[in-house]
Amino acid sequence: MSRLAAKQVFLRNFYKSASTSQTLTSSSNNLMEFMANSAAQQKYNQAMESFVKTYYPSNNSCDISLTFPPESLQCESNSETNPCAETPICSSDKSVVDKQRYKAMRQWKRVKKEKLASNSEESFILRLVSFNILAQYLLETYPFLYKEHDKWALYWNIRRQLLLQEIIEAQANVICLQEMQEDHLLDFVVPFRELGYSYLYKKRTNDKKDGLLFLYRSDQFILKDYVKVELYQSGIELLSRDNVGIIVKLAIKESPEIELVIATTHLLYNPKRNDVRLGQTQLLLAEIERVAFVENTLSGPKYLPIILSGDFNLEPYSGVYKFITEGMFKYQGKGRNLEPTEYRSLSNSLIPPRLCITDNCQHFNVLKKRLRGEGIDTVMLESSENLSFKEISSDNASPVECEVNTDTTDLQKIEVTRGCRALFSSGTLTHPFHFYSVYKHQNHQGKAEATTNQGEWITVDYIFYSDLEPVESYRLPTAQECTGLPTIPNFAVGSDHFCLGATFNIRKSKL
């Protein structure tokens, strides 16, 4: 089959149902119906209509430049299973059915019974989606992971449209994406920029080609601060992986006194190394603590509301999950999987003290200066960019004096101020936040939810929150329901993960 003929067949199958453009057009007309019909919202709706016309034309003659898969994804010669043969294996009718079935699974459902309010003087509606969109180069690097898939569904241009459709239809004003391939970034963000989003991007360190993309509606939020966190720290085996995080402090534009912190990350995949993910989480939470801190009070430190989302590559109720949601975890004596063991157990020290991150997930130098009122905050983390939102002072460019003994992994208890001690190498981690998961990981019938398939349908993606009120969640399918869909990615789902979403009602009078 010629390239042109293959392209026509592919587009016919993909666009036979007019639901794509019709759905988005309908979505643009009803978008953010719970929000005030402000001038900014009208401008957004106009941009949405322009987006639909540009990216989802109503006729089937839309010209899409297909990039054929690399040799590793080339088709077999058997015409019965070969998508390159004259008769394509993907049935347009089945594709439509799959889309309808998936759509029925992914409804927004109320977390609480009360009606979702509109933006008003009393409240602000924040909707966030988090989505591992599967970097194309990873798909092509590990083709054996996708050998059971319909190879026609693995083209980036097809996946890209499915991803854009689902993300746009989610009607979110904050979007957190993982595995955003760097050389796809500028093209991918074009429709979002047209819709009024601003963005931040952080590529994974060293030779990795993907990273995190953070988008937010610039007509609704003011960017107050941000930090791009590198979880790779040279010379530390536990932190020798190239994972990253983005932490953003936003203010509501119409009520700039109301601020919150939103963070996203993608932790190490290796299923056997929960200890690495624990160390990465300790580092990430220390940076969140620094950005979210407001003031010290008689009852303790006060923090801004926080949302933490992403692909954590860990299952519910595992060690790192418990640490995030319970605020404490004893790792000493446990194995690398953070389960009890009698063989090669972890010692009392996880992250070496030279990073000056306490066992309470705080930067010691930041904590010291905060409590003693000694001026500029400093951290001991390496960054390949050496840039931050705030201009780095010359004092911070050189090593700073630290009261922590960096030459020992023995337990250290350092008195910062009277009644306040910082702990290092205690064998137990704590953090000062009260995180909850938006998702409960099973439905009302006790059937497990799923966000991806790693040999079986499991949950590894999360939205955690602190000091916020969730009112809706983007329903996840159960593992049992997933068996009714073709293996993802497919013609209904553009990634090998499912998109997560949550709506929060921010009460202005309480903040």
C-alpha positions in Angstrom: 0.0 0.0 0.0 1.3 3.4 -0.9 2.0 6.1 1.8 -0.9 8.2 0.5 -3.3 5.3 0.4 -2.3 4.2 3.9 -2.8 7.7 5.0 -6.3 7.9 3.5 -7.3 4.6 5.1 -5.9 5.7 8.4 -7.7 9.0 8.4 -11.0 7.4 7.3 -10.9 5.0 10.2 -9.9 7.8 12.7 -12.3 10.4 11.5 -15.3 8.3 10.3 -17.1 9.3 13.4 -17.7 13.1 13.4 -17.7 12.9 17.2 -14.2 14.5 17.5 -15.0 17.9 16.1 -18.6 17.8 17.3 -17.6 16.9 20.8 -15.0 19.6 21.0 -17.4 22.1 19.5 -20.0 21.2 22.0 -17.4 21.3 24.7 -16.3 24.8 23.7 -19.9 26.0 23.9 -20.4 24.5 27.4 -16.8 24.8 28.6 -16.4 25.7 32.2 -20.1 26.0 32.6 -19.5 26.3 36.3 -17.4 29.4 35.9 -18.6 33.0 35.7 -19.3 34.2 32.2 -16.6 36.9 32.3 -14.9 38.7 29.5 -11.9 36.5 30.0 -14.0 33.4 29.7 -15.7 34.6 26.5 -12.3 35.2 25.1 -11.3 31.6 26.1 -14.4 30.2 24.4 -13.6 32.1 21.2 -10.1 30.7 21.2 -11.6 27.2 21.8 -13.8 27.6 18.7 -10.7 28.6 16.7 -8.9 25.6 18.1 -11.6 23.2 17.0 -11.7 24.7 13.5 -7.9 24.5 13.2 -7.2 21.1 14.7 -10.5 19.3 14.2 -12.0 20.4 10.9 -15.5 19.0 10.2 -14.6 17.4 6.9 -12.4 14.4 6.5 -9.9 16.0 4.2 -7.8 17.2 7.1 -4.2 16.9 6.1 -2.1 15.2 8.7 1.5 14.4 8.1 2.1 10.8 9.3 5.5 9.8 10.4 5.8 6.1 9.9 7.1 3.9 12.8 10.8 3.0 13.0 12.0 -0.4 11.8 11.3 -1.8 15.3 7.6 -1.1 14.8 7.4 -2.2 11.2 4.6 -4.5 10.3 4.8 -8.3 9.8 4.2 -9.7 6.3 1.1 -11.7 7.3 -1.8 -9.8 5.8 -4.2 -11.1 8.4 -2.4 -9.2 11.2 -0.5 -6.6 9.1 -1.8 -3.0 9.4 0.1 -2.1 6.3 -1.8 -4.7 4.2 -4.6 -3.7 1.8 -7.2 -4.5 4.5 -6.5 -2.5 7.7 -7.0 -4.4 10.9 -8.6 -1.5 12.7 -12.3 -1.5 12.1 -13.8 2.0 12.1 -17.0 0.6 13.7 -15.0 -1.0 16.5 -13.0 2.2 17.0 -16.2 4.2 17.5 -17.5 1.6 19.9 -14.2 1.7 21.9 -14.4 5.5 22.1 -18.0 5.4 23.3 -17.2 2.7 25.9 -14.1 4.7 27.1 -16.1 7.9 27.2 -18.8 6.2 29.4 -16.0 5.1 31.8 -14.5 8.6 32.2 -17.2 10.8 33.6 -16.7 13.5 36.1 -18.3 12.5 39.4 -19.1 14.4 42.5 -17.1 13.7 45.6 -19.6 15.6 47.7 -23.3 16.0 47.2 -23.5 19.7 47.1 -23.8 21.4 43.7 -20.6 22.7 42.2 -20.7 26.5 42.6 -19.6 29.0 40.0 -16.7 31.4 40.5 -17.9 34.1 42.8 -16.8 36.4 45.6 -17.0 33.4 47.9 -15.2 30.7 45.9 -12.9 29.9 43.1 -13.2 26.6 41.0 -9.8 25.0 40.3 -9.8 22.0 38.0 -6.5 20.1 37.5 -5.7 17.2 35.2 -2.5 15.0 35.5 -1.5 12.7 32.6 1.5 10.6 31.7 1.2 11.0 27.9 3.9 8.5 26.9 6.9 9.9 25.2 7.1 8.7 21.6 10.8 8.0 21.8 10.2 5.7 24.8 7.5 3.8 22.8 9.9 3.4 19.9 12.9 2.5 22.2 11.0 -0.3 23.9 8.8 -1.7 21.1 8.5 -5.1 22.9 6.2 -3.4 25.4 3.7 -2.6 22.6 3.9 -5.8 20.5 0.2 -6.6 21.4 -1.0 -3.2 20.4 -2.6 -2.1 17.2 0.4 -0.5 15.6 -1.7 2.0 13.7 -2.6 3.5 17.1 1.0 4.1 18.0 1.7 6.9 15.5 2.4 10.1 17.4 0.2 12.3 15.2 -2.8 10.0 16.0 -1.9 9.8 19.7 -1.3 13.5 19.9 -4.9 14.3 18.7 -6.4 11.8 21.1 -4.3 13.3 24.0 -5.3 16.9 23.0 -8.9 16.0 22.7 -9.1 14.4 26.2 -7.1 17.1 27.9 -9.0 20.0 26.3 -12.4 18.3 27.0 -11.4 18.0 30.7 -11.9 21.8 30.9 -9.0 22.2 33.4 -7.4 25.5 34.3 -4.2 23.7 35.4 -2.6 20.8 33.5 0.3 18.6 34.6 1.8 16.3 32.0 4.5 13.7 32.4 6.7 12.2 29.6 6.4 15.3 27.4 9.0 14.7 24.7 11.2 17.8 24.3 11.2 17.9 20.5 7.4 17.6 20.4 7.0 20.4 23.0 6.6 23.5 20.8 4.1 21.9 18.5 2.2 20.3 21.3 1.7 23.6 23.2 0.4 25.6 20.2 -3.3 24.9 20.8 -2.9 25.6 24.5 -1.2 28.9 23.9 -4.1 29.8 21.6 -6.5 28.9 24.4 -4.7 31.3 26.9 -2.4 28.9 28.7 1.1 29.7 29.8 3.5 26.9 30.5 6.7 25.7 32.2 8.8 22.7 31.0 11.5 20.7 32.7 13.4 18.1 30.8 14.7 15.1 32.7 18.5 15.4 33.3 21.4 14.1 31.4 20.5 12.3 28.1 16.8 11.8 28.7 14.6 13.3 26.0 11.3 13.8 27.9 10.2 15.7 30.9 7.3 17.5 32.7 5.0 20.1 31.2 3.0 22.4 33.5 0.2 24.5 31.9 -2.0 27.1 33.6 -4.7 29.6 32.5 -2.8 32.9 32.6 -6.1 34.8 32.6 -7.0 33.1 35.9 -3.7 32.8 37.7 -0.6 34.9 38.5 2.7 33.1 38.5 4.3 34.0 41.9 7.2 31.6 42.0 8.4 28.3 40.7 11.3 25.8 41.0 12.4 23.1 38.6 13.6 20.3 40.8 16.3 17.9 39.7 16.2 14.7 41.7 19.6 13.7 40.3 22.4 14.7 42.6 25.9 13.7 41.6 27.9 11.3 43.7 24.8 9.9 45.5 23.7 6.5 44.3 20.2 6.8 45.7 19.7 10.0 43.7 21.5 9.0 40.6 18.3 8.8 38.4 17.2 11.5 36.1 13.8 12.2 37.5 12.6 15.8 38.0 9.8 17.8 39.4 8.1 21.2 38.9 6.7 23.2 41.8 4.6 26.3 41.2 3.2 29.0 43.4 0.1 30.5 41.9 -2.2 33.3 43.0 -5.8 33.7 41.8 -5.9 36.7 39.5 -9.1 38.1 40.8 -8.1 37.5 44.4 -4.3 37.7 44.4 -4.2 37.4 48.2 -5.2 33.7 47.7 -2.2 31.6 46.8 -1.6 27.8 46.5 1.2 25.5 45.5 0.9 22.9 42.8 3.7 20.3 42.1 4.1 17.5 39.6 6.7 14.8 39.2 7.5 11.5 37.6 9.4 9.2 39.9 11.7 6.3 39.1 10.1 3.3 37.4 12.2 0.4 38.7 9.6 -1.7 40.7 12.3 -3.0 43.0 13.6 0.4 44.2 11.0 1.9 46.5 14.0 3.2 48.5 15.0 5.4 45.6 11.4 6.7 45.3 11.4 7.4 49.0 14.6 9.5 48.7 13.3 11.3 45.7 10.1 12.1 47.6 12.1 13.4 50.6 14.0 15.8 48.3 10.8 16.9 46.5 8.9 17.5 49.7 11.7 19.6 51.0 11.4 21.9 48.0 7.6 22.0 48.4 8.0 22.9 52.0 10.3 25.8 51.1 7.9 27.2 48.5 4.7 26.6 50.4 5.8 28.0 53.8 3.9 31.1 54.9 4.8 31.8 58.5 5.5 30.4 61.9 2.6 30.4 64.4 2.2 29.4 68.0 0.7 26.1 66.8 3.5 25.5 64.3 4.4 26.5 60.7 1.6 27.5 58.3 1.6 26.4 54.7 -0.3 27.3 51.6 -2.8 24.7 50.2 -0.9 22.1 48.1 -1.7 19.8 45.2 0.9 17.1 44.4 0.3 15.1 41.2 2.1 12.9 38.8 3.3 9.4 37.9 4.8 8.1 41.2 5.4 4.6 39.9 4.2 3.1 43.2 1.1 1.2 44.2 -1.5 2.3 46.8 -0.6 1.7 50.4 3.0 0.8 49.6 5.8 2.4 51.7 6.2 5.7 49.8 2.4 6.1 49.5 2.1 5.6 53.3 4.8 8.2 53.8 3.0 10.8 51.7 -0.4 10.2 53.2 0.5 9.4 56.8 3.4 11.9 57.2 5.8 9.4 58.7 7.7 6.2 57.6 10.4 4.2 59.2 12.7 2.8 56.6 15.6 1.5 58.8 15.6 -2.3 58.8 13.5 -2.6 55.7 14.6 -3.8 52.3 14.9 -1.7 49.1 11.2 -2.5 48.5 10.5 -0.9 51.9 9.0 -4.1 53.2 10.4 -6.0 56.2 13.5 -8.1 55.4 16.3 -9.9 57.1 18.7 -9.5 54.2 20.5 -6.3 53.1 18.3 -4.0 55.1 18.5 -0.3 54.9 20.6 1.6 57.5 19.6 4.6 59.5 20.7 7.0 56.7 18.9 7.5 53.5 20.0 10.8 51.9 23.5 11.8 52.9 23.7 14.8 55.2 25.7 16.9 52.8 22.5 17.9 51.1 21.4 19.4 54.4 17.8 18.0 54.0 16.4 17.0 57.4 14.5 13.9 58.2 11.4 16.2 58.4 11.8 17.1 54.7 13.1 20.6 55.3 16.2 22.3 54.1 18.3 22.9 57.2 19.7 26.2 56.0 16.3 27.5 55.1 14.9 26.3 58.4 17.7 27.9 60.4 17.5 31.2 58.7 13.7 31.2 58.9 13.7 30.6 62.7 16.7 32.8 63.4 15.8 35.6 61.0 19.1 35.6 59.4 18.2 36.6 55.8 18.4 34.8 52.5 17.3 31.2 52.1 19.9 28.8 50.6 19.7 25.2 49.5 22.4 22.7 48.9 21.0 21.1 45.8 22.7 20.9 42.4 20.9 22.0 39.3 22.1 21.7 35.7 20.2 24.9 34.8 21.5 27.0 37.7 18.5 29.2 37.3 15.4 29.9 39.3 12.5 32.3 39.2 14.3 34.6 41.6 17.7 35.9 40.6 20.4 33.8 42.3 22.6 35.9 44.5 26.4 35.7 44.3 26.4 34.5 48.0 24.4 31.5 47.0 26.7 30.6 44.1 29.4 29.3 46.5 29.2 26.7 49.2 27.6 28.0 52.4 28.6 27.2 55.9 26.4 24.5 57.4 26.2 23.3 61.0 25.5 19.7 59.8 28.4 17.3 60.0 28.5 16.1 56.4 31.2 13.5 57.1 29.1 11.1 59.2 26.0 9.0 58.7 25.4 8.7 62.5 22.3 10.2 64.0 22.5 14.0 64.4 20.2 16.1 66.5 21.0 19.8 65.9 19.3 22.5 68.0 18.1 25.2 65.6 16.4 27.3 68.2 15.2 26.6 71.7 12.7 23.7 71.5 13.3 23.0 67.8 15.8 20.3 66.7 16.7 19.1 63.3 17.3 15.4 62.8 19.5 13.6 60.3 20.0 9.9 59.8 17.3 8.9 62.3 16.0 6.0 60.2 12.6 7.6 60.0 11.2 10.3 57.7 8.4 12.7 58.5 6.9 15.7 56.7 4.7 18.6 58.0 1.8 18.2 55.5 -1.6 16.5 55.7 -2.0 14.9 52.2 -5.0 13.0 51.0 -5.5 11.2 47.8 -8.3 12.4 45.5 -8.9 8.8 44.4 -9.8 6.0 46.9 -8.3 3.3 44.5 -11.5 1.2 44.5 -15.1 1.8 43.6 -18.1 1.5 45.9 -18.2 -2.2 45.1 -14.6 -2.8 46.2 -13.2 -3.2 42.7 -9.7 -1.8 42.2 -9.2 1.2 40.0 -6.4 1.3 37.4 -4.3 4.0 35.9 -2.0 1.9 33.7 -1.0 -1.7 32.8 2.3 -3.1 34.0 1.6 -6.7 33.2 -1.7 -6.2 35.1 -4.0 -3.3 35.6 -2.7 -1.2 38.6 -2.6 2.3 40.0 0.7 4.3 39.9 -0.6 7.8 39.2 -2.0 10.1 41.9 -3.4 13.5 42.8 -2.7 14.3 46.4 -4.0 17.5 48.1 -3.6 19.3 51.4 -5.9 22.0 52.9 -8.2 22.0 49.9 -11.8 20.8 49.3 -12.2 18.4 46.4 -15.7 18.4 44.9 -15.2 16.3 41.7 -12.9 13.6 40.3 -12.4 12.3 36.8 -13.6 8.8 37.2 -11.0 6.0 36.7 -12.0 2.7 35.2 -11.7 -0.5 37.3 -9.3 -3.2 36.3 -12.2 -5.3 35.3 -13.6 -2.6 33.0 -10.2 -2.2 31.4 -10.4 -5.7 30.0 -13.2 -4.5 27.7 -10.9 -2.1 25.9 -8.0 -2.9 23.5 -4.6 -2.6 25.1 -3.7 1.1 25.5 -2.7 3.2 23.6 -5.5 2.5 21.2 -7.9 4.5 19.1 -9.8 5.7 22.2 -6.8 6.3 24.6 -3.7 8.1 23.4 -1.4 6.9 26.1 -0.5 3.8 28.1 -1.7 5.7 31.2 -5.2 7.1 32.0 -5.7 10.8 32.6 -6.5 11.8 36.2 -8.5 14.9 37.2 -9.9 16.7 40.2 -12.0 19.8 40.8 -11.4 21.8 43.9 -13.6 24.5 45.5 -11.4 27.1 47.0 -13.4 29.2 49.5 -12.0 32.7 49.5 -13.4 33.6 52.9 -11.4 30.7 54.6 -8.0 31.5 53.2 
